[in-house]
Amino acid sequence: MQPVSLSARHKEDQAFSLKSSDPGEQGGQDARTNDVGRFGTICALLICSMVAVMFIGVFLSIDLADVVALLFVAGMLAFIGALLAFLSEVFIAVKTLRIGMK
């Protein structure tokens, strides 16, 4: 007799297959996951660019405040996009969670 695992993941694996039977659903999941990474990467690049522009402005004694502000706002918009994409992933995961009492 095998030991019984009471973990939620084990129960879910026993009850349902981890792979979706609908191939279109899997493609949609990949696209949503890519959105989180894409927005996060864009955010990081914009914020790093902002810091670089700030240093360049100080070293060259150039007023780049408008460029810094633009990069900061764009970076924050990308960050908000990443958070919204992640939040939608969380909602989808919670909605599709199939653990319950039998």
Biopython code that builds the backbone (N, CA, C, O; Angstrom):
import numpy as np
from Bio.PDB.StructureBuilder import StructureBuilder

atoms = [
    (1, "MET", "N", (0.840, -1.182, 0.000)),
    (1, "MET", "CA", (0.000, 0.000, 0.000)),
    (1, "MET", "C", (0.882, 1.242, 0.000)),
    (1, "MET", "O", (1.838, 1.333, 0.771)),
    (2, "GLN", "N", (0.555, 2.203, -0.875)),
    (2, "GLN", "CA", (1.348, 3.415, -1.002)),
    (2, "GLN", "C", (0.919, 4.432, 0.054)),
    (2, "GLN", "O", (-0.251, 4.498, 0.431)),
    (3, "PRO", "N", (1.900, 5.232, 0.529)),
    (3, "PRO", "CA", (1.529, 6.283, 1.480)),
    (3, "PRO", "C", (0.649, 7.325, 0.788)),
    (3, "PRO", "O", (0.818, 7.603, -0.399)),
    (4, "VAL", "N", (-0.273, 7.885, 1.529)),
    (4, "VAL", "CA", (-1.211, 8.856, 0.980)),
    (4, "VAL", "C", (-0.643, 10.255, 1.183)),
    (4, "VAL", "O", (-0.302, 10.642, 2.300)),
    (5, "SER", "N", (-0.547, 11.003, 0.095)),
    (5, "SER", "CA", (-0.099, 12.385, 0.165)),
    (5, "SER", "C", (-1.322, 13.283, 0.255)),
    (5, "SER", "O", (-2.273, 13.126, -0.511)),
    (6, "LEU", "N", (-1.294, 14.207, 1.175)),
    (6, "LEU", "CA", (-2.434, 15.090, 1.369)),
    (6, "LEU", "C", (-2.198, 16.480, 0.795)),
    (6, "LEU", "O", (-2.967, 17.402, 1.066)),
    (7, "SER", "N", (-1.140, 16.635, 0.002)),
    (7, "SER", "CA", (-0.864, 17.954, -0.538)),
    (7, "SER", "C", (-1.901, 18.321, -1.592)),
    (7, "SER", "O", (-2.429, 17.459, -2.294)),
    (8, "ALA", "N", (-2.178, 19.596, -1.688)),
    (8, "ALA", "CA", (-3.166, 20.085, -2.650)),
    (8, "ALA", "C", (-2.724, 19.785, -4.081)),
    (8, "ALA", "O", (-3.544, 19.432, -4.928)),
    (9, "ARG", "N", (-1.439, 19.925, -4.343)),
    (9, "ARG", "CA", (-0.938, 19.674, -5.695)),
    (9, "ARG", "C", (-1.138, 18.209, -6.066)),
    (9, "ARG", "O", (-1.523, 17.895, -7.192)),
    (10, "HIS", "N", (-0.876, 17.315, -5.114)),
    (10, "HIS", "CA", (-1.041, 15.893, -5.388)),
    (10, "HIS", "C", (-2.499, 15.563, -5.681)),
    (10, "HIS", "O", (-2.794, 14.790, -6.593)),
    (11, "LYS", "N", (-3.408, 16.146, -4.910)),
    (11, "LYS", "CA", (-4.837, 15.912, -5.140)),
    (11, "LYS", "C", (-5.256, 16.429, -6.512)),
    (11, "LYS", "O", (-6.024, 15.780, -7.223)),
    (12, "GLU", "N", (-4.751, 17.589, -6.872)),
    (12, "GLU", "CA", (-5.100, 18.150, -8.170)),
    (12, "GLU", "C", (-4.536, 17.278, -9.289)),
    (12, "GLU", "O", (-5.207, 17.045, -10.294)),
    (13, "ASP", "N", (-3.316, 16.801, -9.120)),
    (13, "ASP", "CA", (-2.710, 15.941, -10.141)),
    (13, "ASP", "C", (-3.481, 14.633, -10.295)),
    (13, "ASP", "O", (-3.633, 14.125, -11.405)),
    (14, "GLN", "N", (-3.959, 14.102, -9.202)),
    (14, "GLN", "CA", (-4.721, 12.867, -9.278)),
    (14, "GLN", "C", (-6.052, 13.075, -9.976)),
    (14, "GLN", "O", (-6.485, 12.224, -10.752)),
    (15, "ALA", "N", (-6.697, 14.186, -9.711)),
    (15, "ALA", "CA", (-8.033, 14.417, -10.247)),
    (15, "ALA", "C", (-8.021, 14.882, -11.699)),
    (15, "ALA", "O", (-8.922, 14.534, -12.461)),
    (16, "PHE", "N", (-7.035, 15.648, -12.087)),
    (16, "PHE", "CA", (-7.021, 16.250, -13.413)),
    (16, "PHE", "C", (-5.630, 16.166, -14.014)),
    (16, "PHE", "O", (-4.629, 16.124, -13.298)),
    (17, "SER", "N", (-5.583, 16.144, -15.301)),
    (17, "SER", "CA", (-4.303, 16.167, -16.000)),
    (17, "SER", "C", (-3.778, 17.598, -15.973)),
    (17, "SER", "O", (-4.551, 18.550, -16.076)),
    (18, "LEU", "N", (-2.456, 17.748, -15.835)),
    (18, "LEU", "CA", (-1.884, 19.085, -15.837)),
    (18, "LEU", "C", (-1.892, 19.719, -17.215)),
    (18, "LEU", "O", (-1.911, 20.944, -17.336)),
    (19, "LYS", "N", (-1.879, 18.907, -18.242)),
    (19, "LYS", "CA", (-1.901, 19.434, -19.602)),
    (19, "LYS", "C", (-3.341, 19.684, -20.013)),
    (19, "LYS", "O", (-4.229, 18.874, -19.745)),
    (20, "SER", "N", (-3.557, 20.808, -20.664)),
    (20, "SER", "CA", (-4.895, 21.152, -21.117)),
    (20, "SER", "C", (-5.255, 20.310, -22.329)),
    (20, "SER", "O", (-4.415, 20.028, -23.184)),
    (21, "SER", "N", (-6.518, 19.916, -22.385)),
    (21, "SER", "CA", (-6.969, 19.157, -23.553)),
    (21, "SER", "C", (-7.227, 20.074, -24.732)),
    (21, "SER", "O", (-7.312, 19.609, -25.868)),
    (22, "ASP", "N", (-7.353, 21.361, -24.482)),
    (22, "ASP", "CA", (-7.592, 22.335, -25.545)),
    (22, "ASP", "C", (-6.267, 22.982, -25.922)),
    (22, "ASP", "O", (-5.712, 23.738, -25.125)),
    (23, "PRO", "N", (-5.740, 22.704, -27.129)),
    (23, "PRO", "CA", (-4.441, 23.270, -27.487)),
    (23, "PRO", "C", (-4.460, 24.788, -27.583)),
    (23, "PRO", "O", (-3.430, 25.426, -27.368)),
    (24, "GLY", "N", (-5.595, 25.378, -27.898)),
    (24, "GLY", "CA", (-5.685, 26.827, -27.977)),
    (24, "GLY", "C", (-5.527, 27.487, -26.621)),
    (24, "GLY", "O", (-5.018, 28.604, -26.528)),
    (25, "GLU", "N", (-5.963, 26.800, -25.563)),
    (25, "GLU", "CA", (-5.851, 27.343, -24.214)),
    (25, "GLU", "C", (-4.393, 27.446, -23.796)),
    (25, "GLU", "O", (-3.998, 28.424, -23.161)),
    (26, "GLN", "N", (-3.601, 26.462, -24.139)),
    (26, "GLN", "CA", (-2.184, 26.475, -23.787)),
    (26, "GLN", "C", (-1.470, 27.630, -24.476)),
    (26, "GLN", "O", (-0.624, 28.284, -23.867)),
    (27, "GLY", "N", (-1.801, 27.889, -25.740)),
    (27, "GLY", "CA", (-1.188, 29.009, -26.452)),
    (27, "GLY", "C", (-1.542, 30.342, -25.825)),
    (27, "GLY", "O", (-0.704, 31.241, -25.764)),
    (28, "GLY", "N", (-2.786, 30.481, -25.353)),
    (28, "GLY", "CA", (-3.199, 31.704, -24.683)),
    (28, "GLY", "C", (-2.460, 31.914, -23.388)),
    (28, "GLY", "O", (-2.118, 33.043, -23.037)),
    (29, "GLN", "N", (-2.209, 30.824, -22.667)),
    (29, "GLN", "CA", (-1.472, 30.906, -21.415)),
    (29, "GLN", "C", (-0.040, 31.357, -21.674)),
    (29, "GLN", "O", (0.490, 32.186, -20.934)),
    (30, "ASP", "N", (0.586, 30.825, -22.708)),
    (30, "ASP", "CA", (1.943, 31.243, -23.039)),
    (30, "ASP", "C", (1.994, 32.723, -23.391)),
    (30, "ASP", "O", (2.922, 33.427, -22.991)),
    (31, "ALA", "N", (0.995, 33.200, -24.142)),
    (31, "ALA", "CA", (0.970, 34.608, -24.526)),
    (31, "ALA", "C", (0.807, 35.503, -23.304)),
    (31, "ALA", "O", (1.451, 36.549, -23.218)),
    (32, "ARG", "N", (-0.045, 35.110, -22.356)),
    (32, "ARG", "CA", (-0.233, 35.909, -21.142)),
    (32, "ARG", "C", (1.036, 35.918, -20.300)),
    (32, "ARG", "O", (1.422, 36.956, -19.763)),
    (33, "THR", "N", (1.676, 34.778, -20.187)),
    (33, "THR", "CA", (2.915, 34.696, -19.417)),
    (33, "THR", "C", (3.992, 35.558, -20.071)),
    (33, "THR", "O", (4.762, 36.221, -19.377)),
    (34, "ASN", "N", (4.048, 35.550, -21.385)),
    (34, "ASN", "CA", (5.016, 36.386, -22.091)),
    (34, "ASN", "C", (4.746, 37.859, -21.863)),
    (34, "ASN", "O", (5.686, 38.653, -21.817)),
    (35, "ASP", "N", (3.472, 38.249, -21.716)),
    (35, "ASP", "CA", (3.149, 39.647, -21.458)),
    (35, "ASP", "C", (3.746, 40.116, -20.136)),
    (35, "ASP", "O", (4.262, 41.230, -20.051)),
    (36, "VAL", "N", (3.681, 39.283, -19.113)),
    (36, "VAL", "CA", (4.247, 39.653, -17.816)),
    (36, "VAL", "C", (5.752, 39.885, -17.962)),
    (36, "VAL", "O", (6.277, 40.896, -17.496)),
    (37, "GLY", "N", (6.429, 38.962, -18.601)),
    (37, "GLY", "CA", (7.875, 39.098, -18.798)),
    (37, "GLY", "C", (8.242, 40.256, -19.694)),
    (37, "GLY", "O", (9.227, 40.952, -19.453)),
    (38, "ARG", "N", (7.446, 40.461, -20.732)),
    (38, "ARG", "CA", (7.713, 41.546, -21.677)),
    (38, "ARG", "C", (7.589, 42.899, -20.985)),
    (38, "ARG", "O", (8.480, 43.741, -21.098)),
    (39, "PHE", "N", (6.476, 43.110, -20.261)),
    (39, "PHE", "CA", (6.292, 44.383, -19.570)),
    (39, "PHE", "C", (7.353, 44.581, -18.494)),
    (39, "PHE", "O", (7.845, 45.695, -18.310)),
    (40, "GLY", "N", (7.708, 43.524, -17.787)),
    (40, "GLY", "CA", (8.732, 43.623, -16.755)),
    (40, "GLY", "C", (10.096, 43.994, -17.332)),
    (40, "GLY", "O", (10.829, 44.800, -16.759)),
    (41, "THR", "N", (10.422, 43.395, -18.472)),
    (41, "THR", "CA", (11.701, 43.702, -19.122)),
    (41, "THR", "C", (11.730, 45.129, -19.630)),
    (41, "THR", "O", (12.732, 45.827, -19.472)),
    (42, "ILE", "N", (10.646, 45.567, -20.235)),
    (42, "ILE", "CA", (10.569, 46.948, -20.736)),
    (42, "ILE", "C", (10.702, 47.923, -19.571)),
    (42, "ILE", "O", (11.401, 48.931, -19.675)),
    (43, "CYS", "N", (10.035, 47.622, -18.468)),
    (43, "CYS", "CA", (10.127, 48.477, -17.280)),
    (43, "CYS", "C", (11.566, 48.580, -16.807)),
    (43, "CYS", "O", (12.063, 49.680, -16.563)),
    (44, "ALA", "N", (12.235, 47.448, -16.675)),
    (44, "ALA", "CA", (13.618, 47.446, -16.198)),
    (44, "ALA", "C", (14.532, 48.235, -17.136)),
    (44, "ALA", "O", (15.384, 48.997, -16.679)),
    (45, "LEU", "N", (14.357, 48.052, -18.441)),
    (45, "LEU", "CA", (15.189, 48.782, -19.406)),
    (45, "LEU", "C", (14.949, 50.285, -19.338)),
    (45, "LEU", "O", (15.891, 51.073, -19.417)),
    (46, "LEU", "N", (13.695, 50.679, -19.193)),
    (46, "LEU", "CA", (13.392, 52.107, -19.120)),
    (46, "LEU", "C", (13.954, 52.741, -17.853)),
    (46, "LEU", "O", (14.492, 53.847, -17.896)),
    (47, "ILE", "N", (13.831, 52.047, -16.732)),
    (47, "ILE", "CA", (14.354, 52.602, -15.484)),
    (47, "ILE", "C", (15.884, 52.653, -15.517)),
    (47, "ILE", "O", (16.482, 53.620, -15.045)),
    (48, "CYS", "N", (16.513, 51.623, -16.069)),
    (48, "CYS", "CA", (17.985, 51.655, -16.199)),
    (48, "CYS", "C", (18.424, 52.768, -17.144)),
    (48, "CYS", "O", (19.426, 53.440, -16.898)),
    (49, "SER", "N", (17.677, 52.959, -18.213)),
    (49, "SER", "CA", (17.985, 54.056, -19.146)),
    (49, "SER", "C", (17.833, 55.401, -18.450)),
    (49, "SER", "O", (18.629, 56.314, -18.670)),
    (50, "MET", "N", (16.816, 55.522, -17.616)),
    (50, "MET", "CA", (16.602, 56.767, -16.877)),
    (50, "MET", "C", (17.805, 57.076, -15.985)),
    (50, "MET", "O", (18.273, 58.214, -15.948)),
    (51, "VAL", "N", (18.301, 56.079, -15.276)),
    (51, "VAL", "CA", (19.458, 56.284, -14.399)),
    (51, "VAL", "C", (20.684, 56.663, -15.228)),
    (51, "VAL", "O", (21.451, 57.547, -14.846)),
    (52, "ALA", "N", (20.861, 55.992, -16.361)),
    (52, "ALA", "CA", (22.001, 56.314, -17.232)),
    (52, "ALA", "C", (21.902, 57.742, -17.757)),
    (52, "ALA", "O", (22.903, 58.457, -17.798)),
    (53, "VAL", "N", (20.713, 58.159, -18.157)),
    (53, "VAL", "CA", (20.526, 59.525, -18.659)),
    (53, "VAL", "C", (20.785, 60.541, -17.542)),
    (53, "VAL", "O", (21.338, 61.612, -17.790)),
    (54, "MET", "N", (20.388, 60.204, -16.326)),
    (54, "MET", "CA", (20.656, 61.109, -15.204)),
    (54, "MET", "C", (22.160, 61.299, -15.002)),
    (54, "MET", "O", (22.629, 62.419, -14.802)),
    (55, "PHE", "N", (22.910, 60.197, -15.055)),
    (55, "PHE", "CA", (24.371, 60.309, -14.907)),
    (55, "PHE", "C", (24.985, 61.073, -16.069)),
    (55, "PHE", "O", (25.863, 61.912, -15.868)),
    (56, "ILE", "N", (24.534, 60.792, -17.267)),
    (56, "ILE", "CA", (25.061, 61.503, -18.443)),
    (56, "ILE", "C", (24.794, 62.999, -18.331)),
    (56, "ILE", "O", (25.656, 63.818, -18.650)),
    (57, "GLY", "N", (23.588, 63.351, -17.875)),
    (57, "GLY", "CA", (23.251, 64.764, -17.717)),
    (57, "GLY", "C", (24.132, 65.453, -16.702)),
    (57, "GLY", "O", (24.531, 66.600, -16.905)),
    (58, "VAL", "N", (24.446, 64.773, -15.609)),
    (58, "VAL", "CA", (25.305, 65.360, -14.581)),
    (58, "VAL", "C", (26.741, 65.477, -15.075)),
    (58, "VAL", "O", (27.383, 66.509, -14.879)),
    (59, "PHE", "N", (27.251, 64.423, -15.717)),
    (59, "PHE", "CA", (28.641, 64.447, -16.184)),
    (59, "PHE", "C", (28.863, 65.470, -17.287)),
    (59, "PHE", "O", (29.922, 66.095, -17.348)),
    (60, "LEU", "N", (27.873, 65.648, -18.161)),
    (60, "LEU", "CA", (28.027, 66.586, -19.275)),
    (60, "LEU", "C", (27.402, 67.950, -18.990)),
    (60, "LEU", "O", (27.397, 68.825, -19.856)),
    (61, "SER", "N", (26.882, 68.129, -17.794)),
    (61, "SER", "CA", (26.226, 69.378, -17.392)),
    (61, "SER", "C", (25.134, 69.785, -18.380)),
    (61, "SER", "O", (25.066, 70.934, -18.816)),
    (62, "ILE", "N", (24.286, 68.820, -18.721)),
    (62, "ILE", "CA", (23.169, 69.045, -19.644)),
    (62, "ILE", "C", (21.880, 68.844, -18.846)),
    (62, "ILE", "O", (21.780, 67.937, -18.019)),
    (63, "ASP", "N", (20.903, 69.705, -19.109)),
    (63, "ASP", "CA", (19.604, 69.560, -18.444)),
    (63, "ASP", "C", (18.773, 68.538, -19.222)),
    (63, "ASP", "O", (18.233, 68.840, -20.286)),
    (64, "LEU", "N", (18.680, 67.336, -18.678)),
    (64, "LEU", "CA", (17.905, 66.261, -19.301)),
    (64, "LEU", "C", (16.701, 65.882, -18.445)),
    (64, "LEU", "O", (16.256, 64.735, -18.460)),
    (65, "ALA", "N", (16.177, 66.851, -17.700)),
    (65, "ALA", "CA", (15.072, 66.574, -16.789)),
    (65, "ALA", "C", (13.836, 66.075, -17.544)),
    (65, "ALA", "O", (13.140, 65.182, -17.061)),
    (66, "ASP", "N", (13.563, 66.633, -18.705)),
    (66, "ASP", "CA", (12.391, 66.198, -19.478)),
    (66, "ASP", "C", (12.540, 64.749, -19.936)),
    (66, "ASP", "O", (11.579, 63.981, -19.896)),
    (67, "VAL", "N", (13.738, 64.378, -20.368)),
    (67, "VAL", "CA", (13.983, 63.007, -20.818)),
    (67, "VAL", "C", (13.865, 62.048, -19.638)),
    (67, "VAL", "O", (13.287, 60.969, -19.763)),
    (68, "VAL", "N", (14.414, 62.444, -18.497)),
    (68, "VAL", "CA", (14.338, 61.611, -17.295)),
    (68, "VAL", "C", (12.885, 61.417, -16.882)),
    (68, "VAL", "O", (12.471, 60.306, -16.550)),
    (69, "ALA", "N", (12.116, 62.494, -16.902)),
    (69, "ALA", "CA", (10.701, 62.402, -16.527)),
    (69, "ALA", "C", (9.947, 61.496, -17.492)),
    (69, "ALA", "O", (9.125, 60.685, -17.064)),
    (70, "LEU", "N", (10.213, 61.622, -18.769)),
    (70, "LEU", "CA", (9.553, 60.784, -19.773)),
    (70, "LEU", "C", (9.903, 59.306, -19.577)),
    (70, "LEU", "O", (9.027, 58.444, -19.639)),
    (71, "LEU", "N", (11.179, 59.021, -19.342)),
    (71, "LEU", "CA", (11.596, 57.640, -19.109)),
    (71, "LEU", "C", (10.982, 57.077, -17.828)),
    (71, "LEU", "O", (10.600, 55.907, -17.777)),
    (72, "PHE", "N", (10.891, 57.912, -16.801)),
    (72, "PHE", "CA", (10.301, 57.451, -15.547)),
    (72, "PHE", "C", (8.822, 57.128, -15.722)),
    (72, "PHE", "O", (8.356, 56.082, -15.270)),
    (73, "VAL", "N", (8.086, 58.019, -16.374)),
    (73, "VAL", "CA", (6.651, 57.780, -16.590)),
    (73, "VAL", "C", (6.442, 56.545, -17.459)),
    (73, "VAL", "O", (5.560, 55.735, -17.176)),
    (74, "ALA", "N", (7.236, 56.392, -18.503)),
    (74, "ALA", "CA", (7.115, 55.205, -19.369)),
    (74, "ALA", "C", (7.447, 53.932, -18.592)),
    (74, "ALA", "O", (6.782, 52.908, -18.756)),
    (75, "GLY", "N", (8.470, 53.999, -17.751)),
    (75, "GLY", "CA", (8.830, 52.842, -16.932)),
    (75, "GLY", "C", (7.733, 52.471, -15.954)),
    (75, "GLY", "O", (7.458, 51.289, -15.747)),
    (76, "MET", "N", (7.103, 53.467, -15.351)),
    (76, "MET", "CA", (6.016, 53.189, -14.408)),
    (76, "MET", "C", (4.791, 52.628, -15.136)),
    (76, "MET", "O", (4.100, 51.760, -14.602)),
    (77, "LEU", "N", (4.520, 53.112, -16.340)),
    (77, "LEU", "CA", (3.409, 52.554, -17.125)),
    (77, "LEU", "C", (3.681, 51.092, -17.489)),
    (77, "LEU", "O", (2.777, 50.257, -17.450)),
    (78, "ALA", "N", (4.931, 50.791, -17.841)),
    (78, "ALA", "CA", (5.287, 49.398, -18.129)),
    (78, "ALA", "C", (5.174, 48.546, -16.869)),
    (78, "ALA", "O", (4.749, 47.392, -16.931)),
    (79, "PHE", "N", (5.552, 49.112, -15.732)),
    (79, "PHE", "CA", (5.435, 48.383, -14.457)),
    (79, "PHE", "C", (3.971, 48.109, -14.121)),
    (79, "PHE", "O", (3.628, 47.013, -13.677)),
    (80, "ILE", "N", (3.122, 49.090, -14.330)),
    (80, "ILE", "CA", (1.692, 48.900, -14.105)),
    (80, "ILE", "C", (1.150, 47.829, -15.050)),
    (80, "ILE", "O", (0.338, 46.994, -14.651)),
    (81, "GLY", "N", (1.603, 47.857, -16.301)),
    (81, "GLY", "CA", (1.189, 46.815, -17.251)),
    (81, "GLY", "C", (1.613, 45.430, -16.804)),
    (81, "GLY", "O", (0.849, 44.473, -16.925)),
    (82, "ALA", "N", (2.826, 45.319, -16.287)),
    (82, "ALA", "CA", (3.303, 44.015, -15.784)),
    (82, "ALA", "C", (2.477, 43.553, -14.595)),
    (82, "ALA", "O", (2.131, 42.376, -14.495)),
    (83, "LEU", "N", (2.162, 44.473, -13.699)),
    (83, "LEU", "CA", (1.351, 44.099, -12.537)),
    (83, "LEU", "C", (-0.057, 43.690, -12.944)),
    (83, "LEU", "O", (-0.610, 42.739, -12.391)),
    (84, "LEU", "N", (-0.641, 44.399, -13.905)),
    (84, "LEU", "CA", (-1.977, 44.030, -14.373)),
    (84, "LEU", "C", (-1.969, 42.671, -15.066)),
    (84, "LEU", "O", (-2.883, 41.869, -14.880)),
    (85, "ALA", "N", (-0.928, 42.414, -15.871)),
    (85, "ALA", "CA", (-0.820, 41.111, -16.529)),
    (85, "ALA", "C", (-0.638, 40.005, -15.490)),
    (85, "ALA", "O", (-1.215, 38.926, -15.627)),
    (86, "PHE", "N", (0.153, 40.263, -14.464)),
    (86, "PHE", "CA", (0.345, 39.283, -13.407)),
    (86, "PHE", "C", (-0.950, 39.063, -12.629)),
    (86, "PHE", "O", (-1.284, 37.932, -12.277)),
    (87, "LEU", "N", (-1.674, 40.144, -12.364)),
    (87, "LEU", "CA", (-2.943, 40.036, -11.652)),
    (87, "LEU", "C", (-3.948, 39.205, -12.447)),
    (87, "LEU", "O", (-4.692, 38.409, -11.874)),
    (88, "SER", "N", (-3.967, 39.390, -13.756)),
    (88, "SER", "CA", (-4.872, 38.577, -14.574)),
    (88, "SER", "C", (-4.469, 37.106, -14.523)),
    (88, "SER", "O", (-5.338, 36.233, -14.528)),
    (89, "GLU", "N", (-3.168, 36.815, -14.473)),
    (89, "GLU", "CA", (-2.702, 35.437, -14.324)),
    (89, "GLU", "C", (-3.165, 34.842, -12.999)),
    (89, "GLU", "O", (-3.569, 33.681, -12.936)),
    (90, "VAL", "N", (-3.102, 35.648, -11.941)),
    (90, "VAL", "CA", (-3.541, 35.176, -10.631)),
    (90, "VAL", "C", (-5.037, 34.879, -10.644)),
    (90, "VAL", "O", (-5.470, 33.851, -10.123)),
    (91, "PHE", "N", (-5.835, 35.776, -11.240)),
    (91, "PHE", "CA", (-7.281, 35.545, -11.320)),
    (91, "PHE", "C", (-7.596, 34.279, -12.110)),
    (91, "PHE", "O", (-8.468, 33.500, -11.722)),
    (92, "ILE", "N", (-6.891, 34.077, -13.211)),
    (92, "ILE", "CA", (-7.118, 32.871, -14.019)),
    (92, "ILE", "C", (-6.726, 31.627, -13.232)),
    (92, "ILE", "O", (-7.428, 30.617, -13.276)),
    (93, "ALA", "N", (-5.608, 31.696, -12.512)),
    (93, "ALA", "CA", (-5.162, 30.540, -11.723)),
    (93, "ALA", "C", (-6.159, 30.213, -10.619)),
    (93, "ALA", "O", (-6.461, 29.044, -10.379)),
    (94, "VAL", "N", (-6.668, 31.237, -9.950)),
    (94, "VAL", "CA", (-7.630, 31.002, -8.876)),
    (94, "VAL", "C", (-8.932, 30.449, -9.438)),
    (94, "VAL", "O", (-9.548, 29.565, -8.842)),
    (95, "LYS", "N", (-9.348, 30.975, -10.589)),
    (95, "LYS", "CA", (-10.595, 30.520, -11.198)),
    (95, "LYS", "C", (-10.507, 29.075, -11.650)),
    (95, "LYS", "O", (-11.493, 28.341, -11.578)),
    (96, "THR", "N", (-9.345, 28.663, -12.111)),
    (96, "THR", "CA", (-9.186, 27.302, -12.630)),
    (96, "THR", "C", (-8.676, 26.317, -11.590)),
    (96, "THR", "O", (-8.478, 25.141, -11.894)),
    (97, "LEU", "N", (-8.461, 26.788, -10.360)),
    (97, "LEU", "CA", (-8.018, 25.912, -9.292)),
    (97, "LEU", "C", (-9.113, 24.880, -9.027)),
    (97, "LEU", "O", (-10.267, 25.239, -8.794)),
    (98, "ARG", "N", (-8.755, 23.632, -9.063)),
    (98, "ARG", "CA", (-9.758, 22.577, -9.013)),
    (98, "ARG", "C", (-9.620, 21.730, -7.765)),
    (98, "ARG", "O", (-9.739, 20.507, -7.835)),
    (99, "ILE", "N", (-9.379, 22.336, -6.658)),
    (99, "ILE", "CA", (-9.241, 21.578, -5.421)),
    (99, "ILE", "C", (-10.504, 21.803, -4.601)),
    (99, "ILE", "O", (-10.932, 22.940, -4.400)),
    (100, "GLY", "N", (-11.074, 20.751, -4.147)),
    (100, "GLY", "CA", (-12.278, 20.883, -3.338)),
    (100, "GLY", "C", (-12.515, 19.619, -2.550)),
    (100, "GLY", "O", (-11.824, 18.619, -2.743)),
    (101, "MET", "N", (-13.462, 19.658, -1.690)),
    (101, "MET", "CA", (-13.816, 18.486, -0.888)),
    (101, "MET", "C", (-14.669, 17.551, -1.727)),
    (101, "MET", "O", (-15.538, 17.990, -2.480)),
    (102, "LYS", "N", (-14.412, 16.272, -1.591)),
    (102, "LYS", "CA", (-15.204, 15.290, -2.335)),
    (102, "LYS", "C", (-16.058, 14.500, -1.382)),
    (102, "LYS", "O", (-16.804, 13.618, -1.807)),
]
sb = StructureBuilder()
sb.init_structure("model")
sb.init_model(0)
sb.init_chain("A")
sb.init_seg("    ")
for serial, (resi, resn, name, xyz) in enumerate(atoms, 1):
    if name == "N":
        sb.init_residue(resn, " ", resi, " ")
    sb.init_atom(name, np.array(xyz, "f"), 0.0, 1.0, " ", f" {name:<3s}", serial, name[0])
structure = sb.get_structure()
